Amino acid sequence: MASSAVQSENATRQLQAGDTSSGTCYRVRTTPVNPIMNDLVIQAEDLGKRYRIGERERYLALRDLVARAASAPARLFARRKSSSSNEPHTNGDRSYIWALKEASLDIRQGEVVGLIGSNGAGKTTLLKILSRITKPTTGRAEIHGRVGSLLEVGTGFHPELTGRENIYLSGAILGMSKREITRKFDEIVAFAEIEKFINTPVKHYSSGMYVRLAFSVAAHLEPEILFVDEVLAVGDASFQKKCLGKMGQVSREGRTILFVSHNMTAVRALCSRAILMKDGVVASSGAVADIVDEYLLSTAHEGSVREWRDPSVAPGNEHVRMSYIRIISPEGTPVIDIDSGAQIEIGFENFRKNVHLSVKVRVTNSDGVVLFVSNCFINSDSNSRCGFYQVKGKIPGHLLNAGRYFVDLSVCKDQRWVLLQLDGVVSFEVANTATGRGATMGVAPGVIRPLLSWSHSFEEVSSSSTNLSCGISHVRL
């Protein structure tokens, strides 16, 4: 009977909210945790989400629902008839875009999984589907456990209600009793640091206050599964650190976290596994270090040399056009090591006269940490000329640690107006030679690895002091 009820509920949901043009059915079902069955808490198969470009979905009135219910058998028959095709109908000249395509993943209880990828890769769309905020166009998902979501500022809060009322509202939505929420209330408010404003409507909160309270509610009301998007970037540095510590505590309690972030340092420190998404599909899944490296390599063009011999395909605009950028050793070889340092060579064509031109280079490591930013001021006297400029700079030896580095390049006017910006334009590898510092030593900890100049001196102490400090070995015990 229970199974039939669940199937009936799912069928009703599909008929009421199904996408008739896709010819496919969807299902996102949330059930209580059953540790006897297995430890899989999230199972998604071929999830897809399609949007229509240039049009909004219209709101449904009661008469629309009645009409849909009446035509449900016919639409269900048509859906089954066309289920063999995974491609949506285009309905003439209407255009569609797939934000998510055939995404499948399994997440076990207690895992902290980092969901990474470039903007527009489908990460937030996947979380919204799993949170049942939006419906999928294709595929199915089963979630075993109570879900808490923090996907964007103010998600789940009513702006007219106070912070206190929203805490109880969020807890009720999660299925908690009033007694459970009251037991956690003081801890939630203290963590969010909004004691003075707890009885103020949240529409008067700043974005930072919104996020602090929303995260505190999501983390403290004991959901079995917690979805966290990049929303934490709104908070200040101290609160972000506190949030990461709290998520670590939540994971140690055996709860599951799906964490979306562009902060690779946080992903490496917090997550036990990572999933990389590209163009709406799950590209790869595995160990955090391997997936993060794959993502960082995909965001930067492989190789330390990029040259555009054909001006028609070179990056540029009406201000400047690139010709080449090279990161090589001072001897001109592609092998860069700790001792040699690196040579940066940049060539570009300038189309602007009489401006302050400057070239800015930013170098980051594989964790996304910015090592340094350096500027070359080409025309400090506002006397730029149209023509080809070549810029050279040197990263000194005994500075960078072994590993992979990524270079962002920008050409600026008056040191602040960006004429051309190229992120991740090249990457380069620093080999671990460490001559004179132990050639067999592994990669040393730390962001940089400078070779410092050390000196020491020695002064012989008096005989009385020597007897006191060195003569202890002659004492009989």
N, C-alpha and C positions, 0 to 999 in steps of 0.2 A: 504494500500500500504506500509506504513512504517513497519507494523508488518510483512508483507511478505518479505520485504527487510532484516529485522533483521533475520528472520528464514532462508533465503537463505544464508546470511553471516555466520550464525552459522553452517549450513549444510556444506558449503564449507570448513570452518575451520576444522570440524570434519573429512571430507574426506581427506583433505590434511595432517593432522597431527595426525589422529587417530591411536590407537594401535590395529592393526588387530588381534593380538594374544589374546587380552583380551576378545573380544566378547562384549564389552560395549562401550557406547558413553560417552563423557564428554562435559562440557560446562562451561566456565568461562566468564561471560559477564559483562561489565562495562557500566553503563548508568548514565546520569546526575541525581542529586538529585531531587526528586519530593516530596516535603513536603506534598502535598495534599493527596498522596496515603497512606503512613504510615511512621513510623520513623525507620523502619528496613533498615539499610544501607548495611549490609552484611548477606547474606543467603547462607549457604553451606549445601548440602545434600549428604551424603555418598561419600565424596571425598576420592579417593585412588590414591596412586602413587607407581608403581612397577618398580624396576630396575633389569636389567639383570647383574648377577655377572660375572665379569671377561671379559666383552665385552663392547666396546663403541658403542654408536649409530653412524652409519656412516652418513656423510653429504650427503644431497640430491642435485643432479645436476638437471638442467632443464629437461633433458631426463627422470629422475626419476619422476618428477612432472607430466610430460605429460603422462607417463605410468600409474601413479596412477589415473589421471583423467579419462583415458580410462577404467580402471578396477573398477572405483568407484561404478557403479551400482551393479556389482557382489559382491563386498566386503560389500556393504551396506545390500544386501539381506542375506549374510552369517552372518553378525553381528546381524540382527534382528532374524535370526533363532536360534542363540545361546545366545540370551539375557537373557534367563531364568537362565543361570548359571553364578554365580558371581566369580567362581574360574578360574584363567587364565590357558591357555594351557602351558604345560612345554616344548613342542617341543623336545621330546626325552630326552637327558641328560642335556639340558640347565637348569641352576639354576636361580631362581629369588628370590628377597627379596622385601617385602612390607615395604616401609618407612612410608607409611600413609595408614590407613585402615578405611573406613566407617566413616570418620570424618564429623560430622554435628554440626553446630553452627549458632546462630542468634545473631547479635550485633546491638544495636540500636544507633541512632544518639546521639552524645555527650557522649557516654560511653568511659571510659578508662579501657580497659580489659587487665589484665596481663595473659600472656600465659607462664605457668611454667611447668617444668618437667626435668627429667634427660637428660644427653647427649644421643642423638639418639632416643629421644621419638617422633620425627616428627614435632617439633615446626617450625624449619626453612623451612622444606619442605612445610608445610601448608602455611606459609607466601609467599613462592616463587610461589605457585600455585595461591593464591589470588592476587598476584602482576602481574600475567601472565608472569613471568619469565620462568617457566616450565609448561608443560601441564599435567593435571591429567590423570591417566589411567582410573579411574571410577568416577562417580558422576558429580555433577553440582554445580555451585556457581553463584550468582548474586551480584554485587557490585554497589550500587547506589551512585555515587559521584566520584570526582577526587581523585586519589590515589597518595600519595607520599611514597616512600619506602627507607629505610635505612637498608639494610640487611647484607652487608659486605663492607669492606673497598674498596672504589672506585666504588661502584655500580652506573652505569649510567654515569660515567665520561669517557671522551676520554683522554688518557694519553698525546697525542700530543698537545691538546688544552690547553690554559692558564686557570687559575682560572676564569678570567672574562668571557672567551668564554664558559666555562662549565656552569657557572651560567645561561647565556642566553639559552644555549642548554637545560638544565634541565627544565627551565621555559617553553620553547617552547614545550617540550615533555608533560608537564603537561597541555598544552593548554592555556597558558597565553600569552597575547600580549606583545610586546616589551615595550610598555609604562608601563604596570603593573610591569614588571621585573625591569625596570629602577627606578621606584618609590621605590622598595624594595632593590635596589642594595647596597646602602651605609649601610643600616641596616644589611644586610647579611654579608658584609665584616667586619664590626665592631664586630659582634658577633663571627665570626670565628677567629678574631685576626690575620689575614694574610695580612694586608694592604701592607706590603713591597713586598709581593710575588704574588700579584693578577695578574700580567702580566707575570708570570713564568709558563711554561708548568707544569701540575700537575704531570707528571712522575718524576719530581725532588722533589716532596713533600715527607715529612716523613709520616708515617702511621698516626701520630697524627694530622698533618696538613690536610691530606686527610679527616679524620673523622670530624674534626672541620668544614671544608667547606661543606662536604656532609650533615651533620646534619643541619647546618645553612640554606642551600638551601632547604632541605626538610621541615623545620619548618616554614620558612618565606614566601615561595611561595604559601601559603594558600591552600593546598590540603584539601578537606573535610575529607579524611581518611588518617591517617599516620601509616605506619608499621615501627616499630623500633625493630631491633634484638639486640643481646648482643654486637654489634659492639661498643657501648659506652664504654665498658671496656678498649678500646685502649687508650682513653683519660686520662689525669691526673685528680686528685681528684677535683680540682677547676672547670675544664671544665665539668666533670660529674655532679657536683652540679648545674652548670649553665644550663646544658641540662635538668635536671629534673625540674628546675624552669620554663624553657621555655615550656616543655610539659604540666606542670600544667596550664600555661597561655593559651596554645592552647586548652586544654580541657574545660577551662572556657568559651572560645569563641564558644562552641557548636560543635567543631569538634571531630571526633572519632579517638581514638588511640588504636592500638593493639601492646602491649609492651611485648617483650620477654626478660627475665632477670633471672639470678641466684641470684641476690641481693634481698633477701626477704624484707629487710628494704625499698628499693625503691618501690617494688611492693605494700607493705602495705601503704606507704605514698601517692603513686600516683594513684593507681587503685581503681575503684569502684566495680569491679568484677574480678574474676579470673577463669581461665580454666586450669585444670590439664590434661596433656597428659602422657600416659604410653604406650610404645611399639607401637606407631603409631596410637593409638585410643584416643578419648576424654574420659577420665576416669570419670571426674566429673566437675561440674561448679556451682558456687555459690558465697557466700560472701567471701571476700578476706581472712579474718582471718581464716575461716573454711578450705578453700582450701589450704592455706599456711601451716596450721598445718597438714593437711592430707599429703601434699607433704613431709614435713620434717620428719614425722613419717615413711613414706615409704622409705626414704633414710637411715634411721637408723633402726637397728633391735630392735623390741619392747622388753622391759624388761631391767632391769639393770644388769642381770646376763647372761653370755654366757659361756657354758662349752662344750668342745669337748672331749668326752670320747673315741671316736674312732679316733686314730691318722691318719687313712687313709682319713678321711674327714675333718680333722682340717686344717685351713689355715696355710700355711707355704711353705718352699722351701728348697734348699740345705743348707741354713744358719741357719734358726730357724723354729720352729713349735709351734704354740700356743696350750695351754691347757685350759686356762680359763681367763676371765676378769670379775670382779664383782665390782659393785658400790652399796655399802650397807651402812647402818648407822654404827657408831662405835660400837653399841651394837649387830651388826650382823643381824638386821631386815631389811626388804626391805623398810620400811617407813623412808624417809629422810625429815627432816624439816629444817627451817631456823636456829633454835638454835643448832641442833645436828651436822650439817656438814655431811660429807660423807667419807667413807673409800674406797680407790681404791686398789684392789688386782689383781695382774697379775701373771700368771704362764706360762712359756714357756720353751721349750727344745732348748738348744744351740748346734750347730754342729761345731762351729768355735773355734779354739785354738789361744791363744795369740793375742787377739785384744782388743781394747778399746770398751767395750760394754756399751750402754746406752739405756734407755727406755724413750720415749717422749710421753707425754699426752697433747692433746689440747682439751679444753672445749669450746663449742660455745652455744649460746642461740638459741631460736626459730626464731630469726630474722637473724641468720647467723653471728652474731657479735662474734668475738673471745674474750672470757673473759680472758683467760690466757693460757700460754704454760709452762709446767713444765717438767724438765728432772731429771731422776735418773741415776747417773753415777755408773755403776756396777763395772767396772774394769778400774780404771784410770791408773793402772800400766801395762797395756797390758798383763794381766795374766789371761785371760778368760780360762775356762775349758769346756770341753764337758760335758753336763749334764743338770739337771733341775734347773731352777732359779725361785724363787718366789720374787716378788717385791710388796711392800706395800707403800702407801702414803695416806695422810689425807688432805681433804679439810676442813679448819677450819669452825666452826660454826659462825653464824652472818656475813657471807660473801655473799652468794648467795641470790638473790631475789627468790620469789616464781615463779615457772614455770618449763618448760621442758628444759633439757640440753642434748647435744650430745657430744660424746667422740670419738676423732680420736686417734689412737695408732700407733706408729712406733718404731721399734727396729733398732738402728743405730750402725754403726761402726765409730770410730774416730769422733763422734758427727756430722758427715755430710753425710756419706754414708748410705743410707737407705737399710737395709737388708730385712725388711718386713713392709708394710704399710697397715693399715686397717682403712678406713674412715667410720665414723658412726657406729662403731662396737657395741656400746651399747648406750642407752639413759636412762635418769633417771629423775624423777619428784621430785621437792622440794615443800613440803607442806607449806602452809602459817600459821604457828603457831604464831610467833612473841610474845612469852611470855615476859611480861613486857613492851611490846610496843603497847599494844592495841590488844587483841586477835581477836576482831571483825573487825579489819581494813582490807580493801581489799588489793589487790596486789599494792604495792607502786611503784611509777614511778622510773625509773633508771635501769641500767644494773645490779648493785650490791646493796646490802642492808646491809652495815656494821653497827654494834652496836658500836658506838664511846664512848670513855670514856670522860665524861664531868665533869667539876667542876666549882664552882662559889664562889665568895667571896663578902662580903658586908662591906662597910665602912660608918659609920655614918658621915654625913657632919656637918659643923658648923651651929649654930643657924641662922646666917645671911643668909647663903645660903639656909637653909631650908625655911626661910620666903619668900625668893624670888621665890623658885621653888614650894613650897607647899601652900603658903598663897594666891595664886591667887584665890582660891575658895571662899575667904571671901570678895572679891571685889564686890561691888554693881554695877550692870549695869543699 
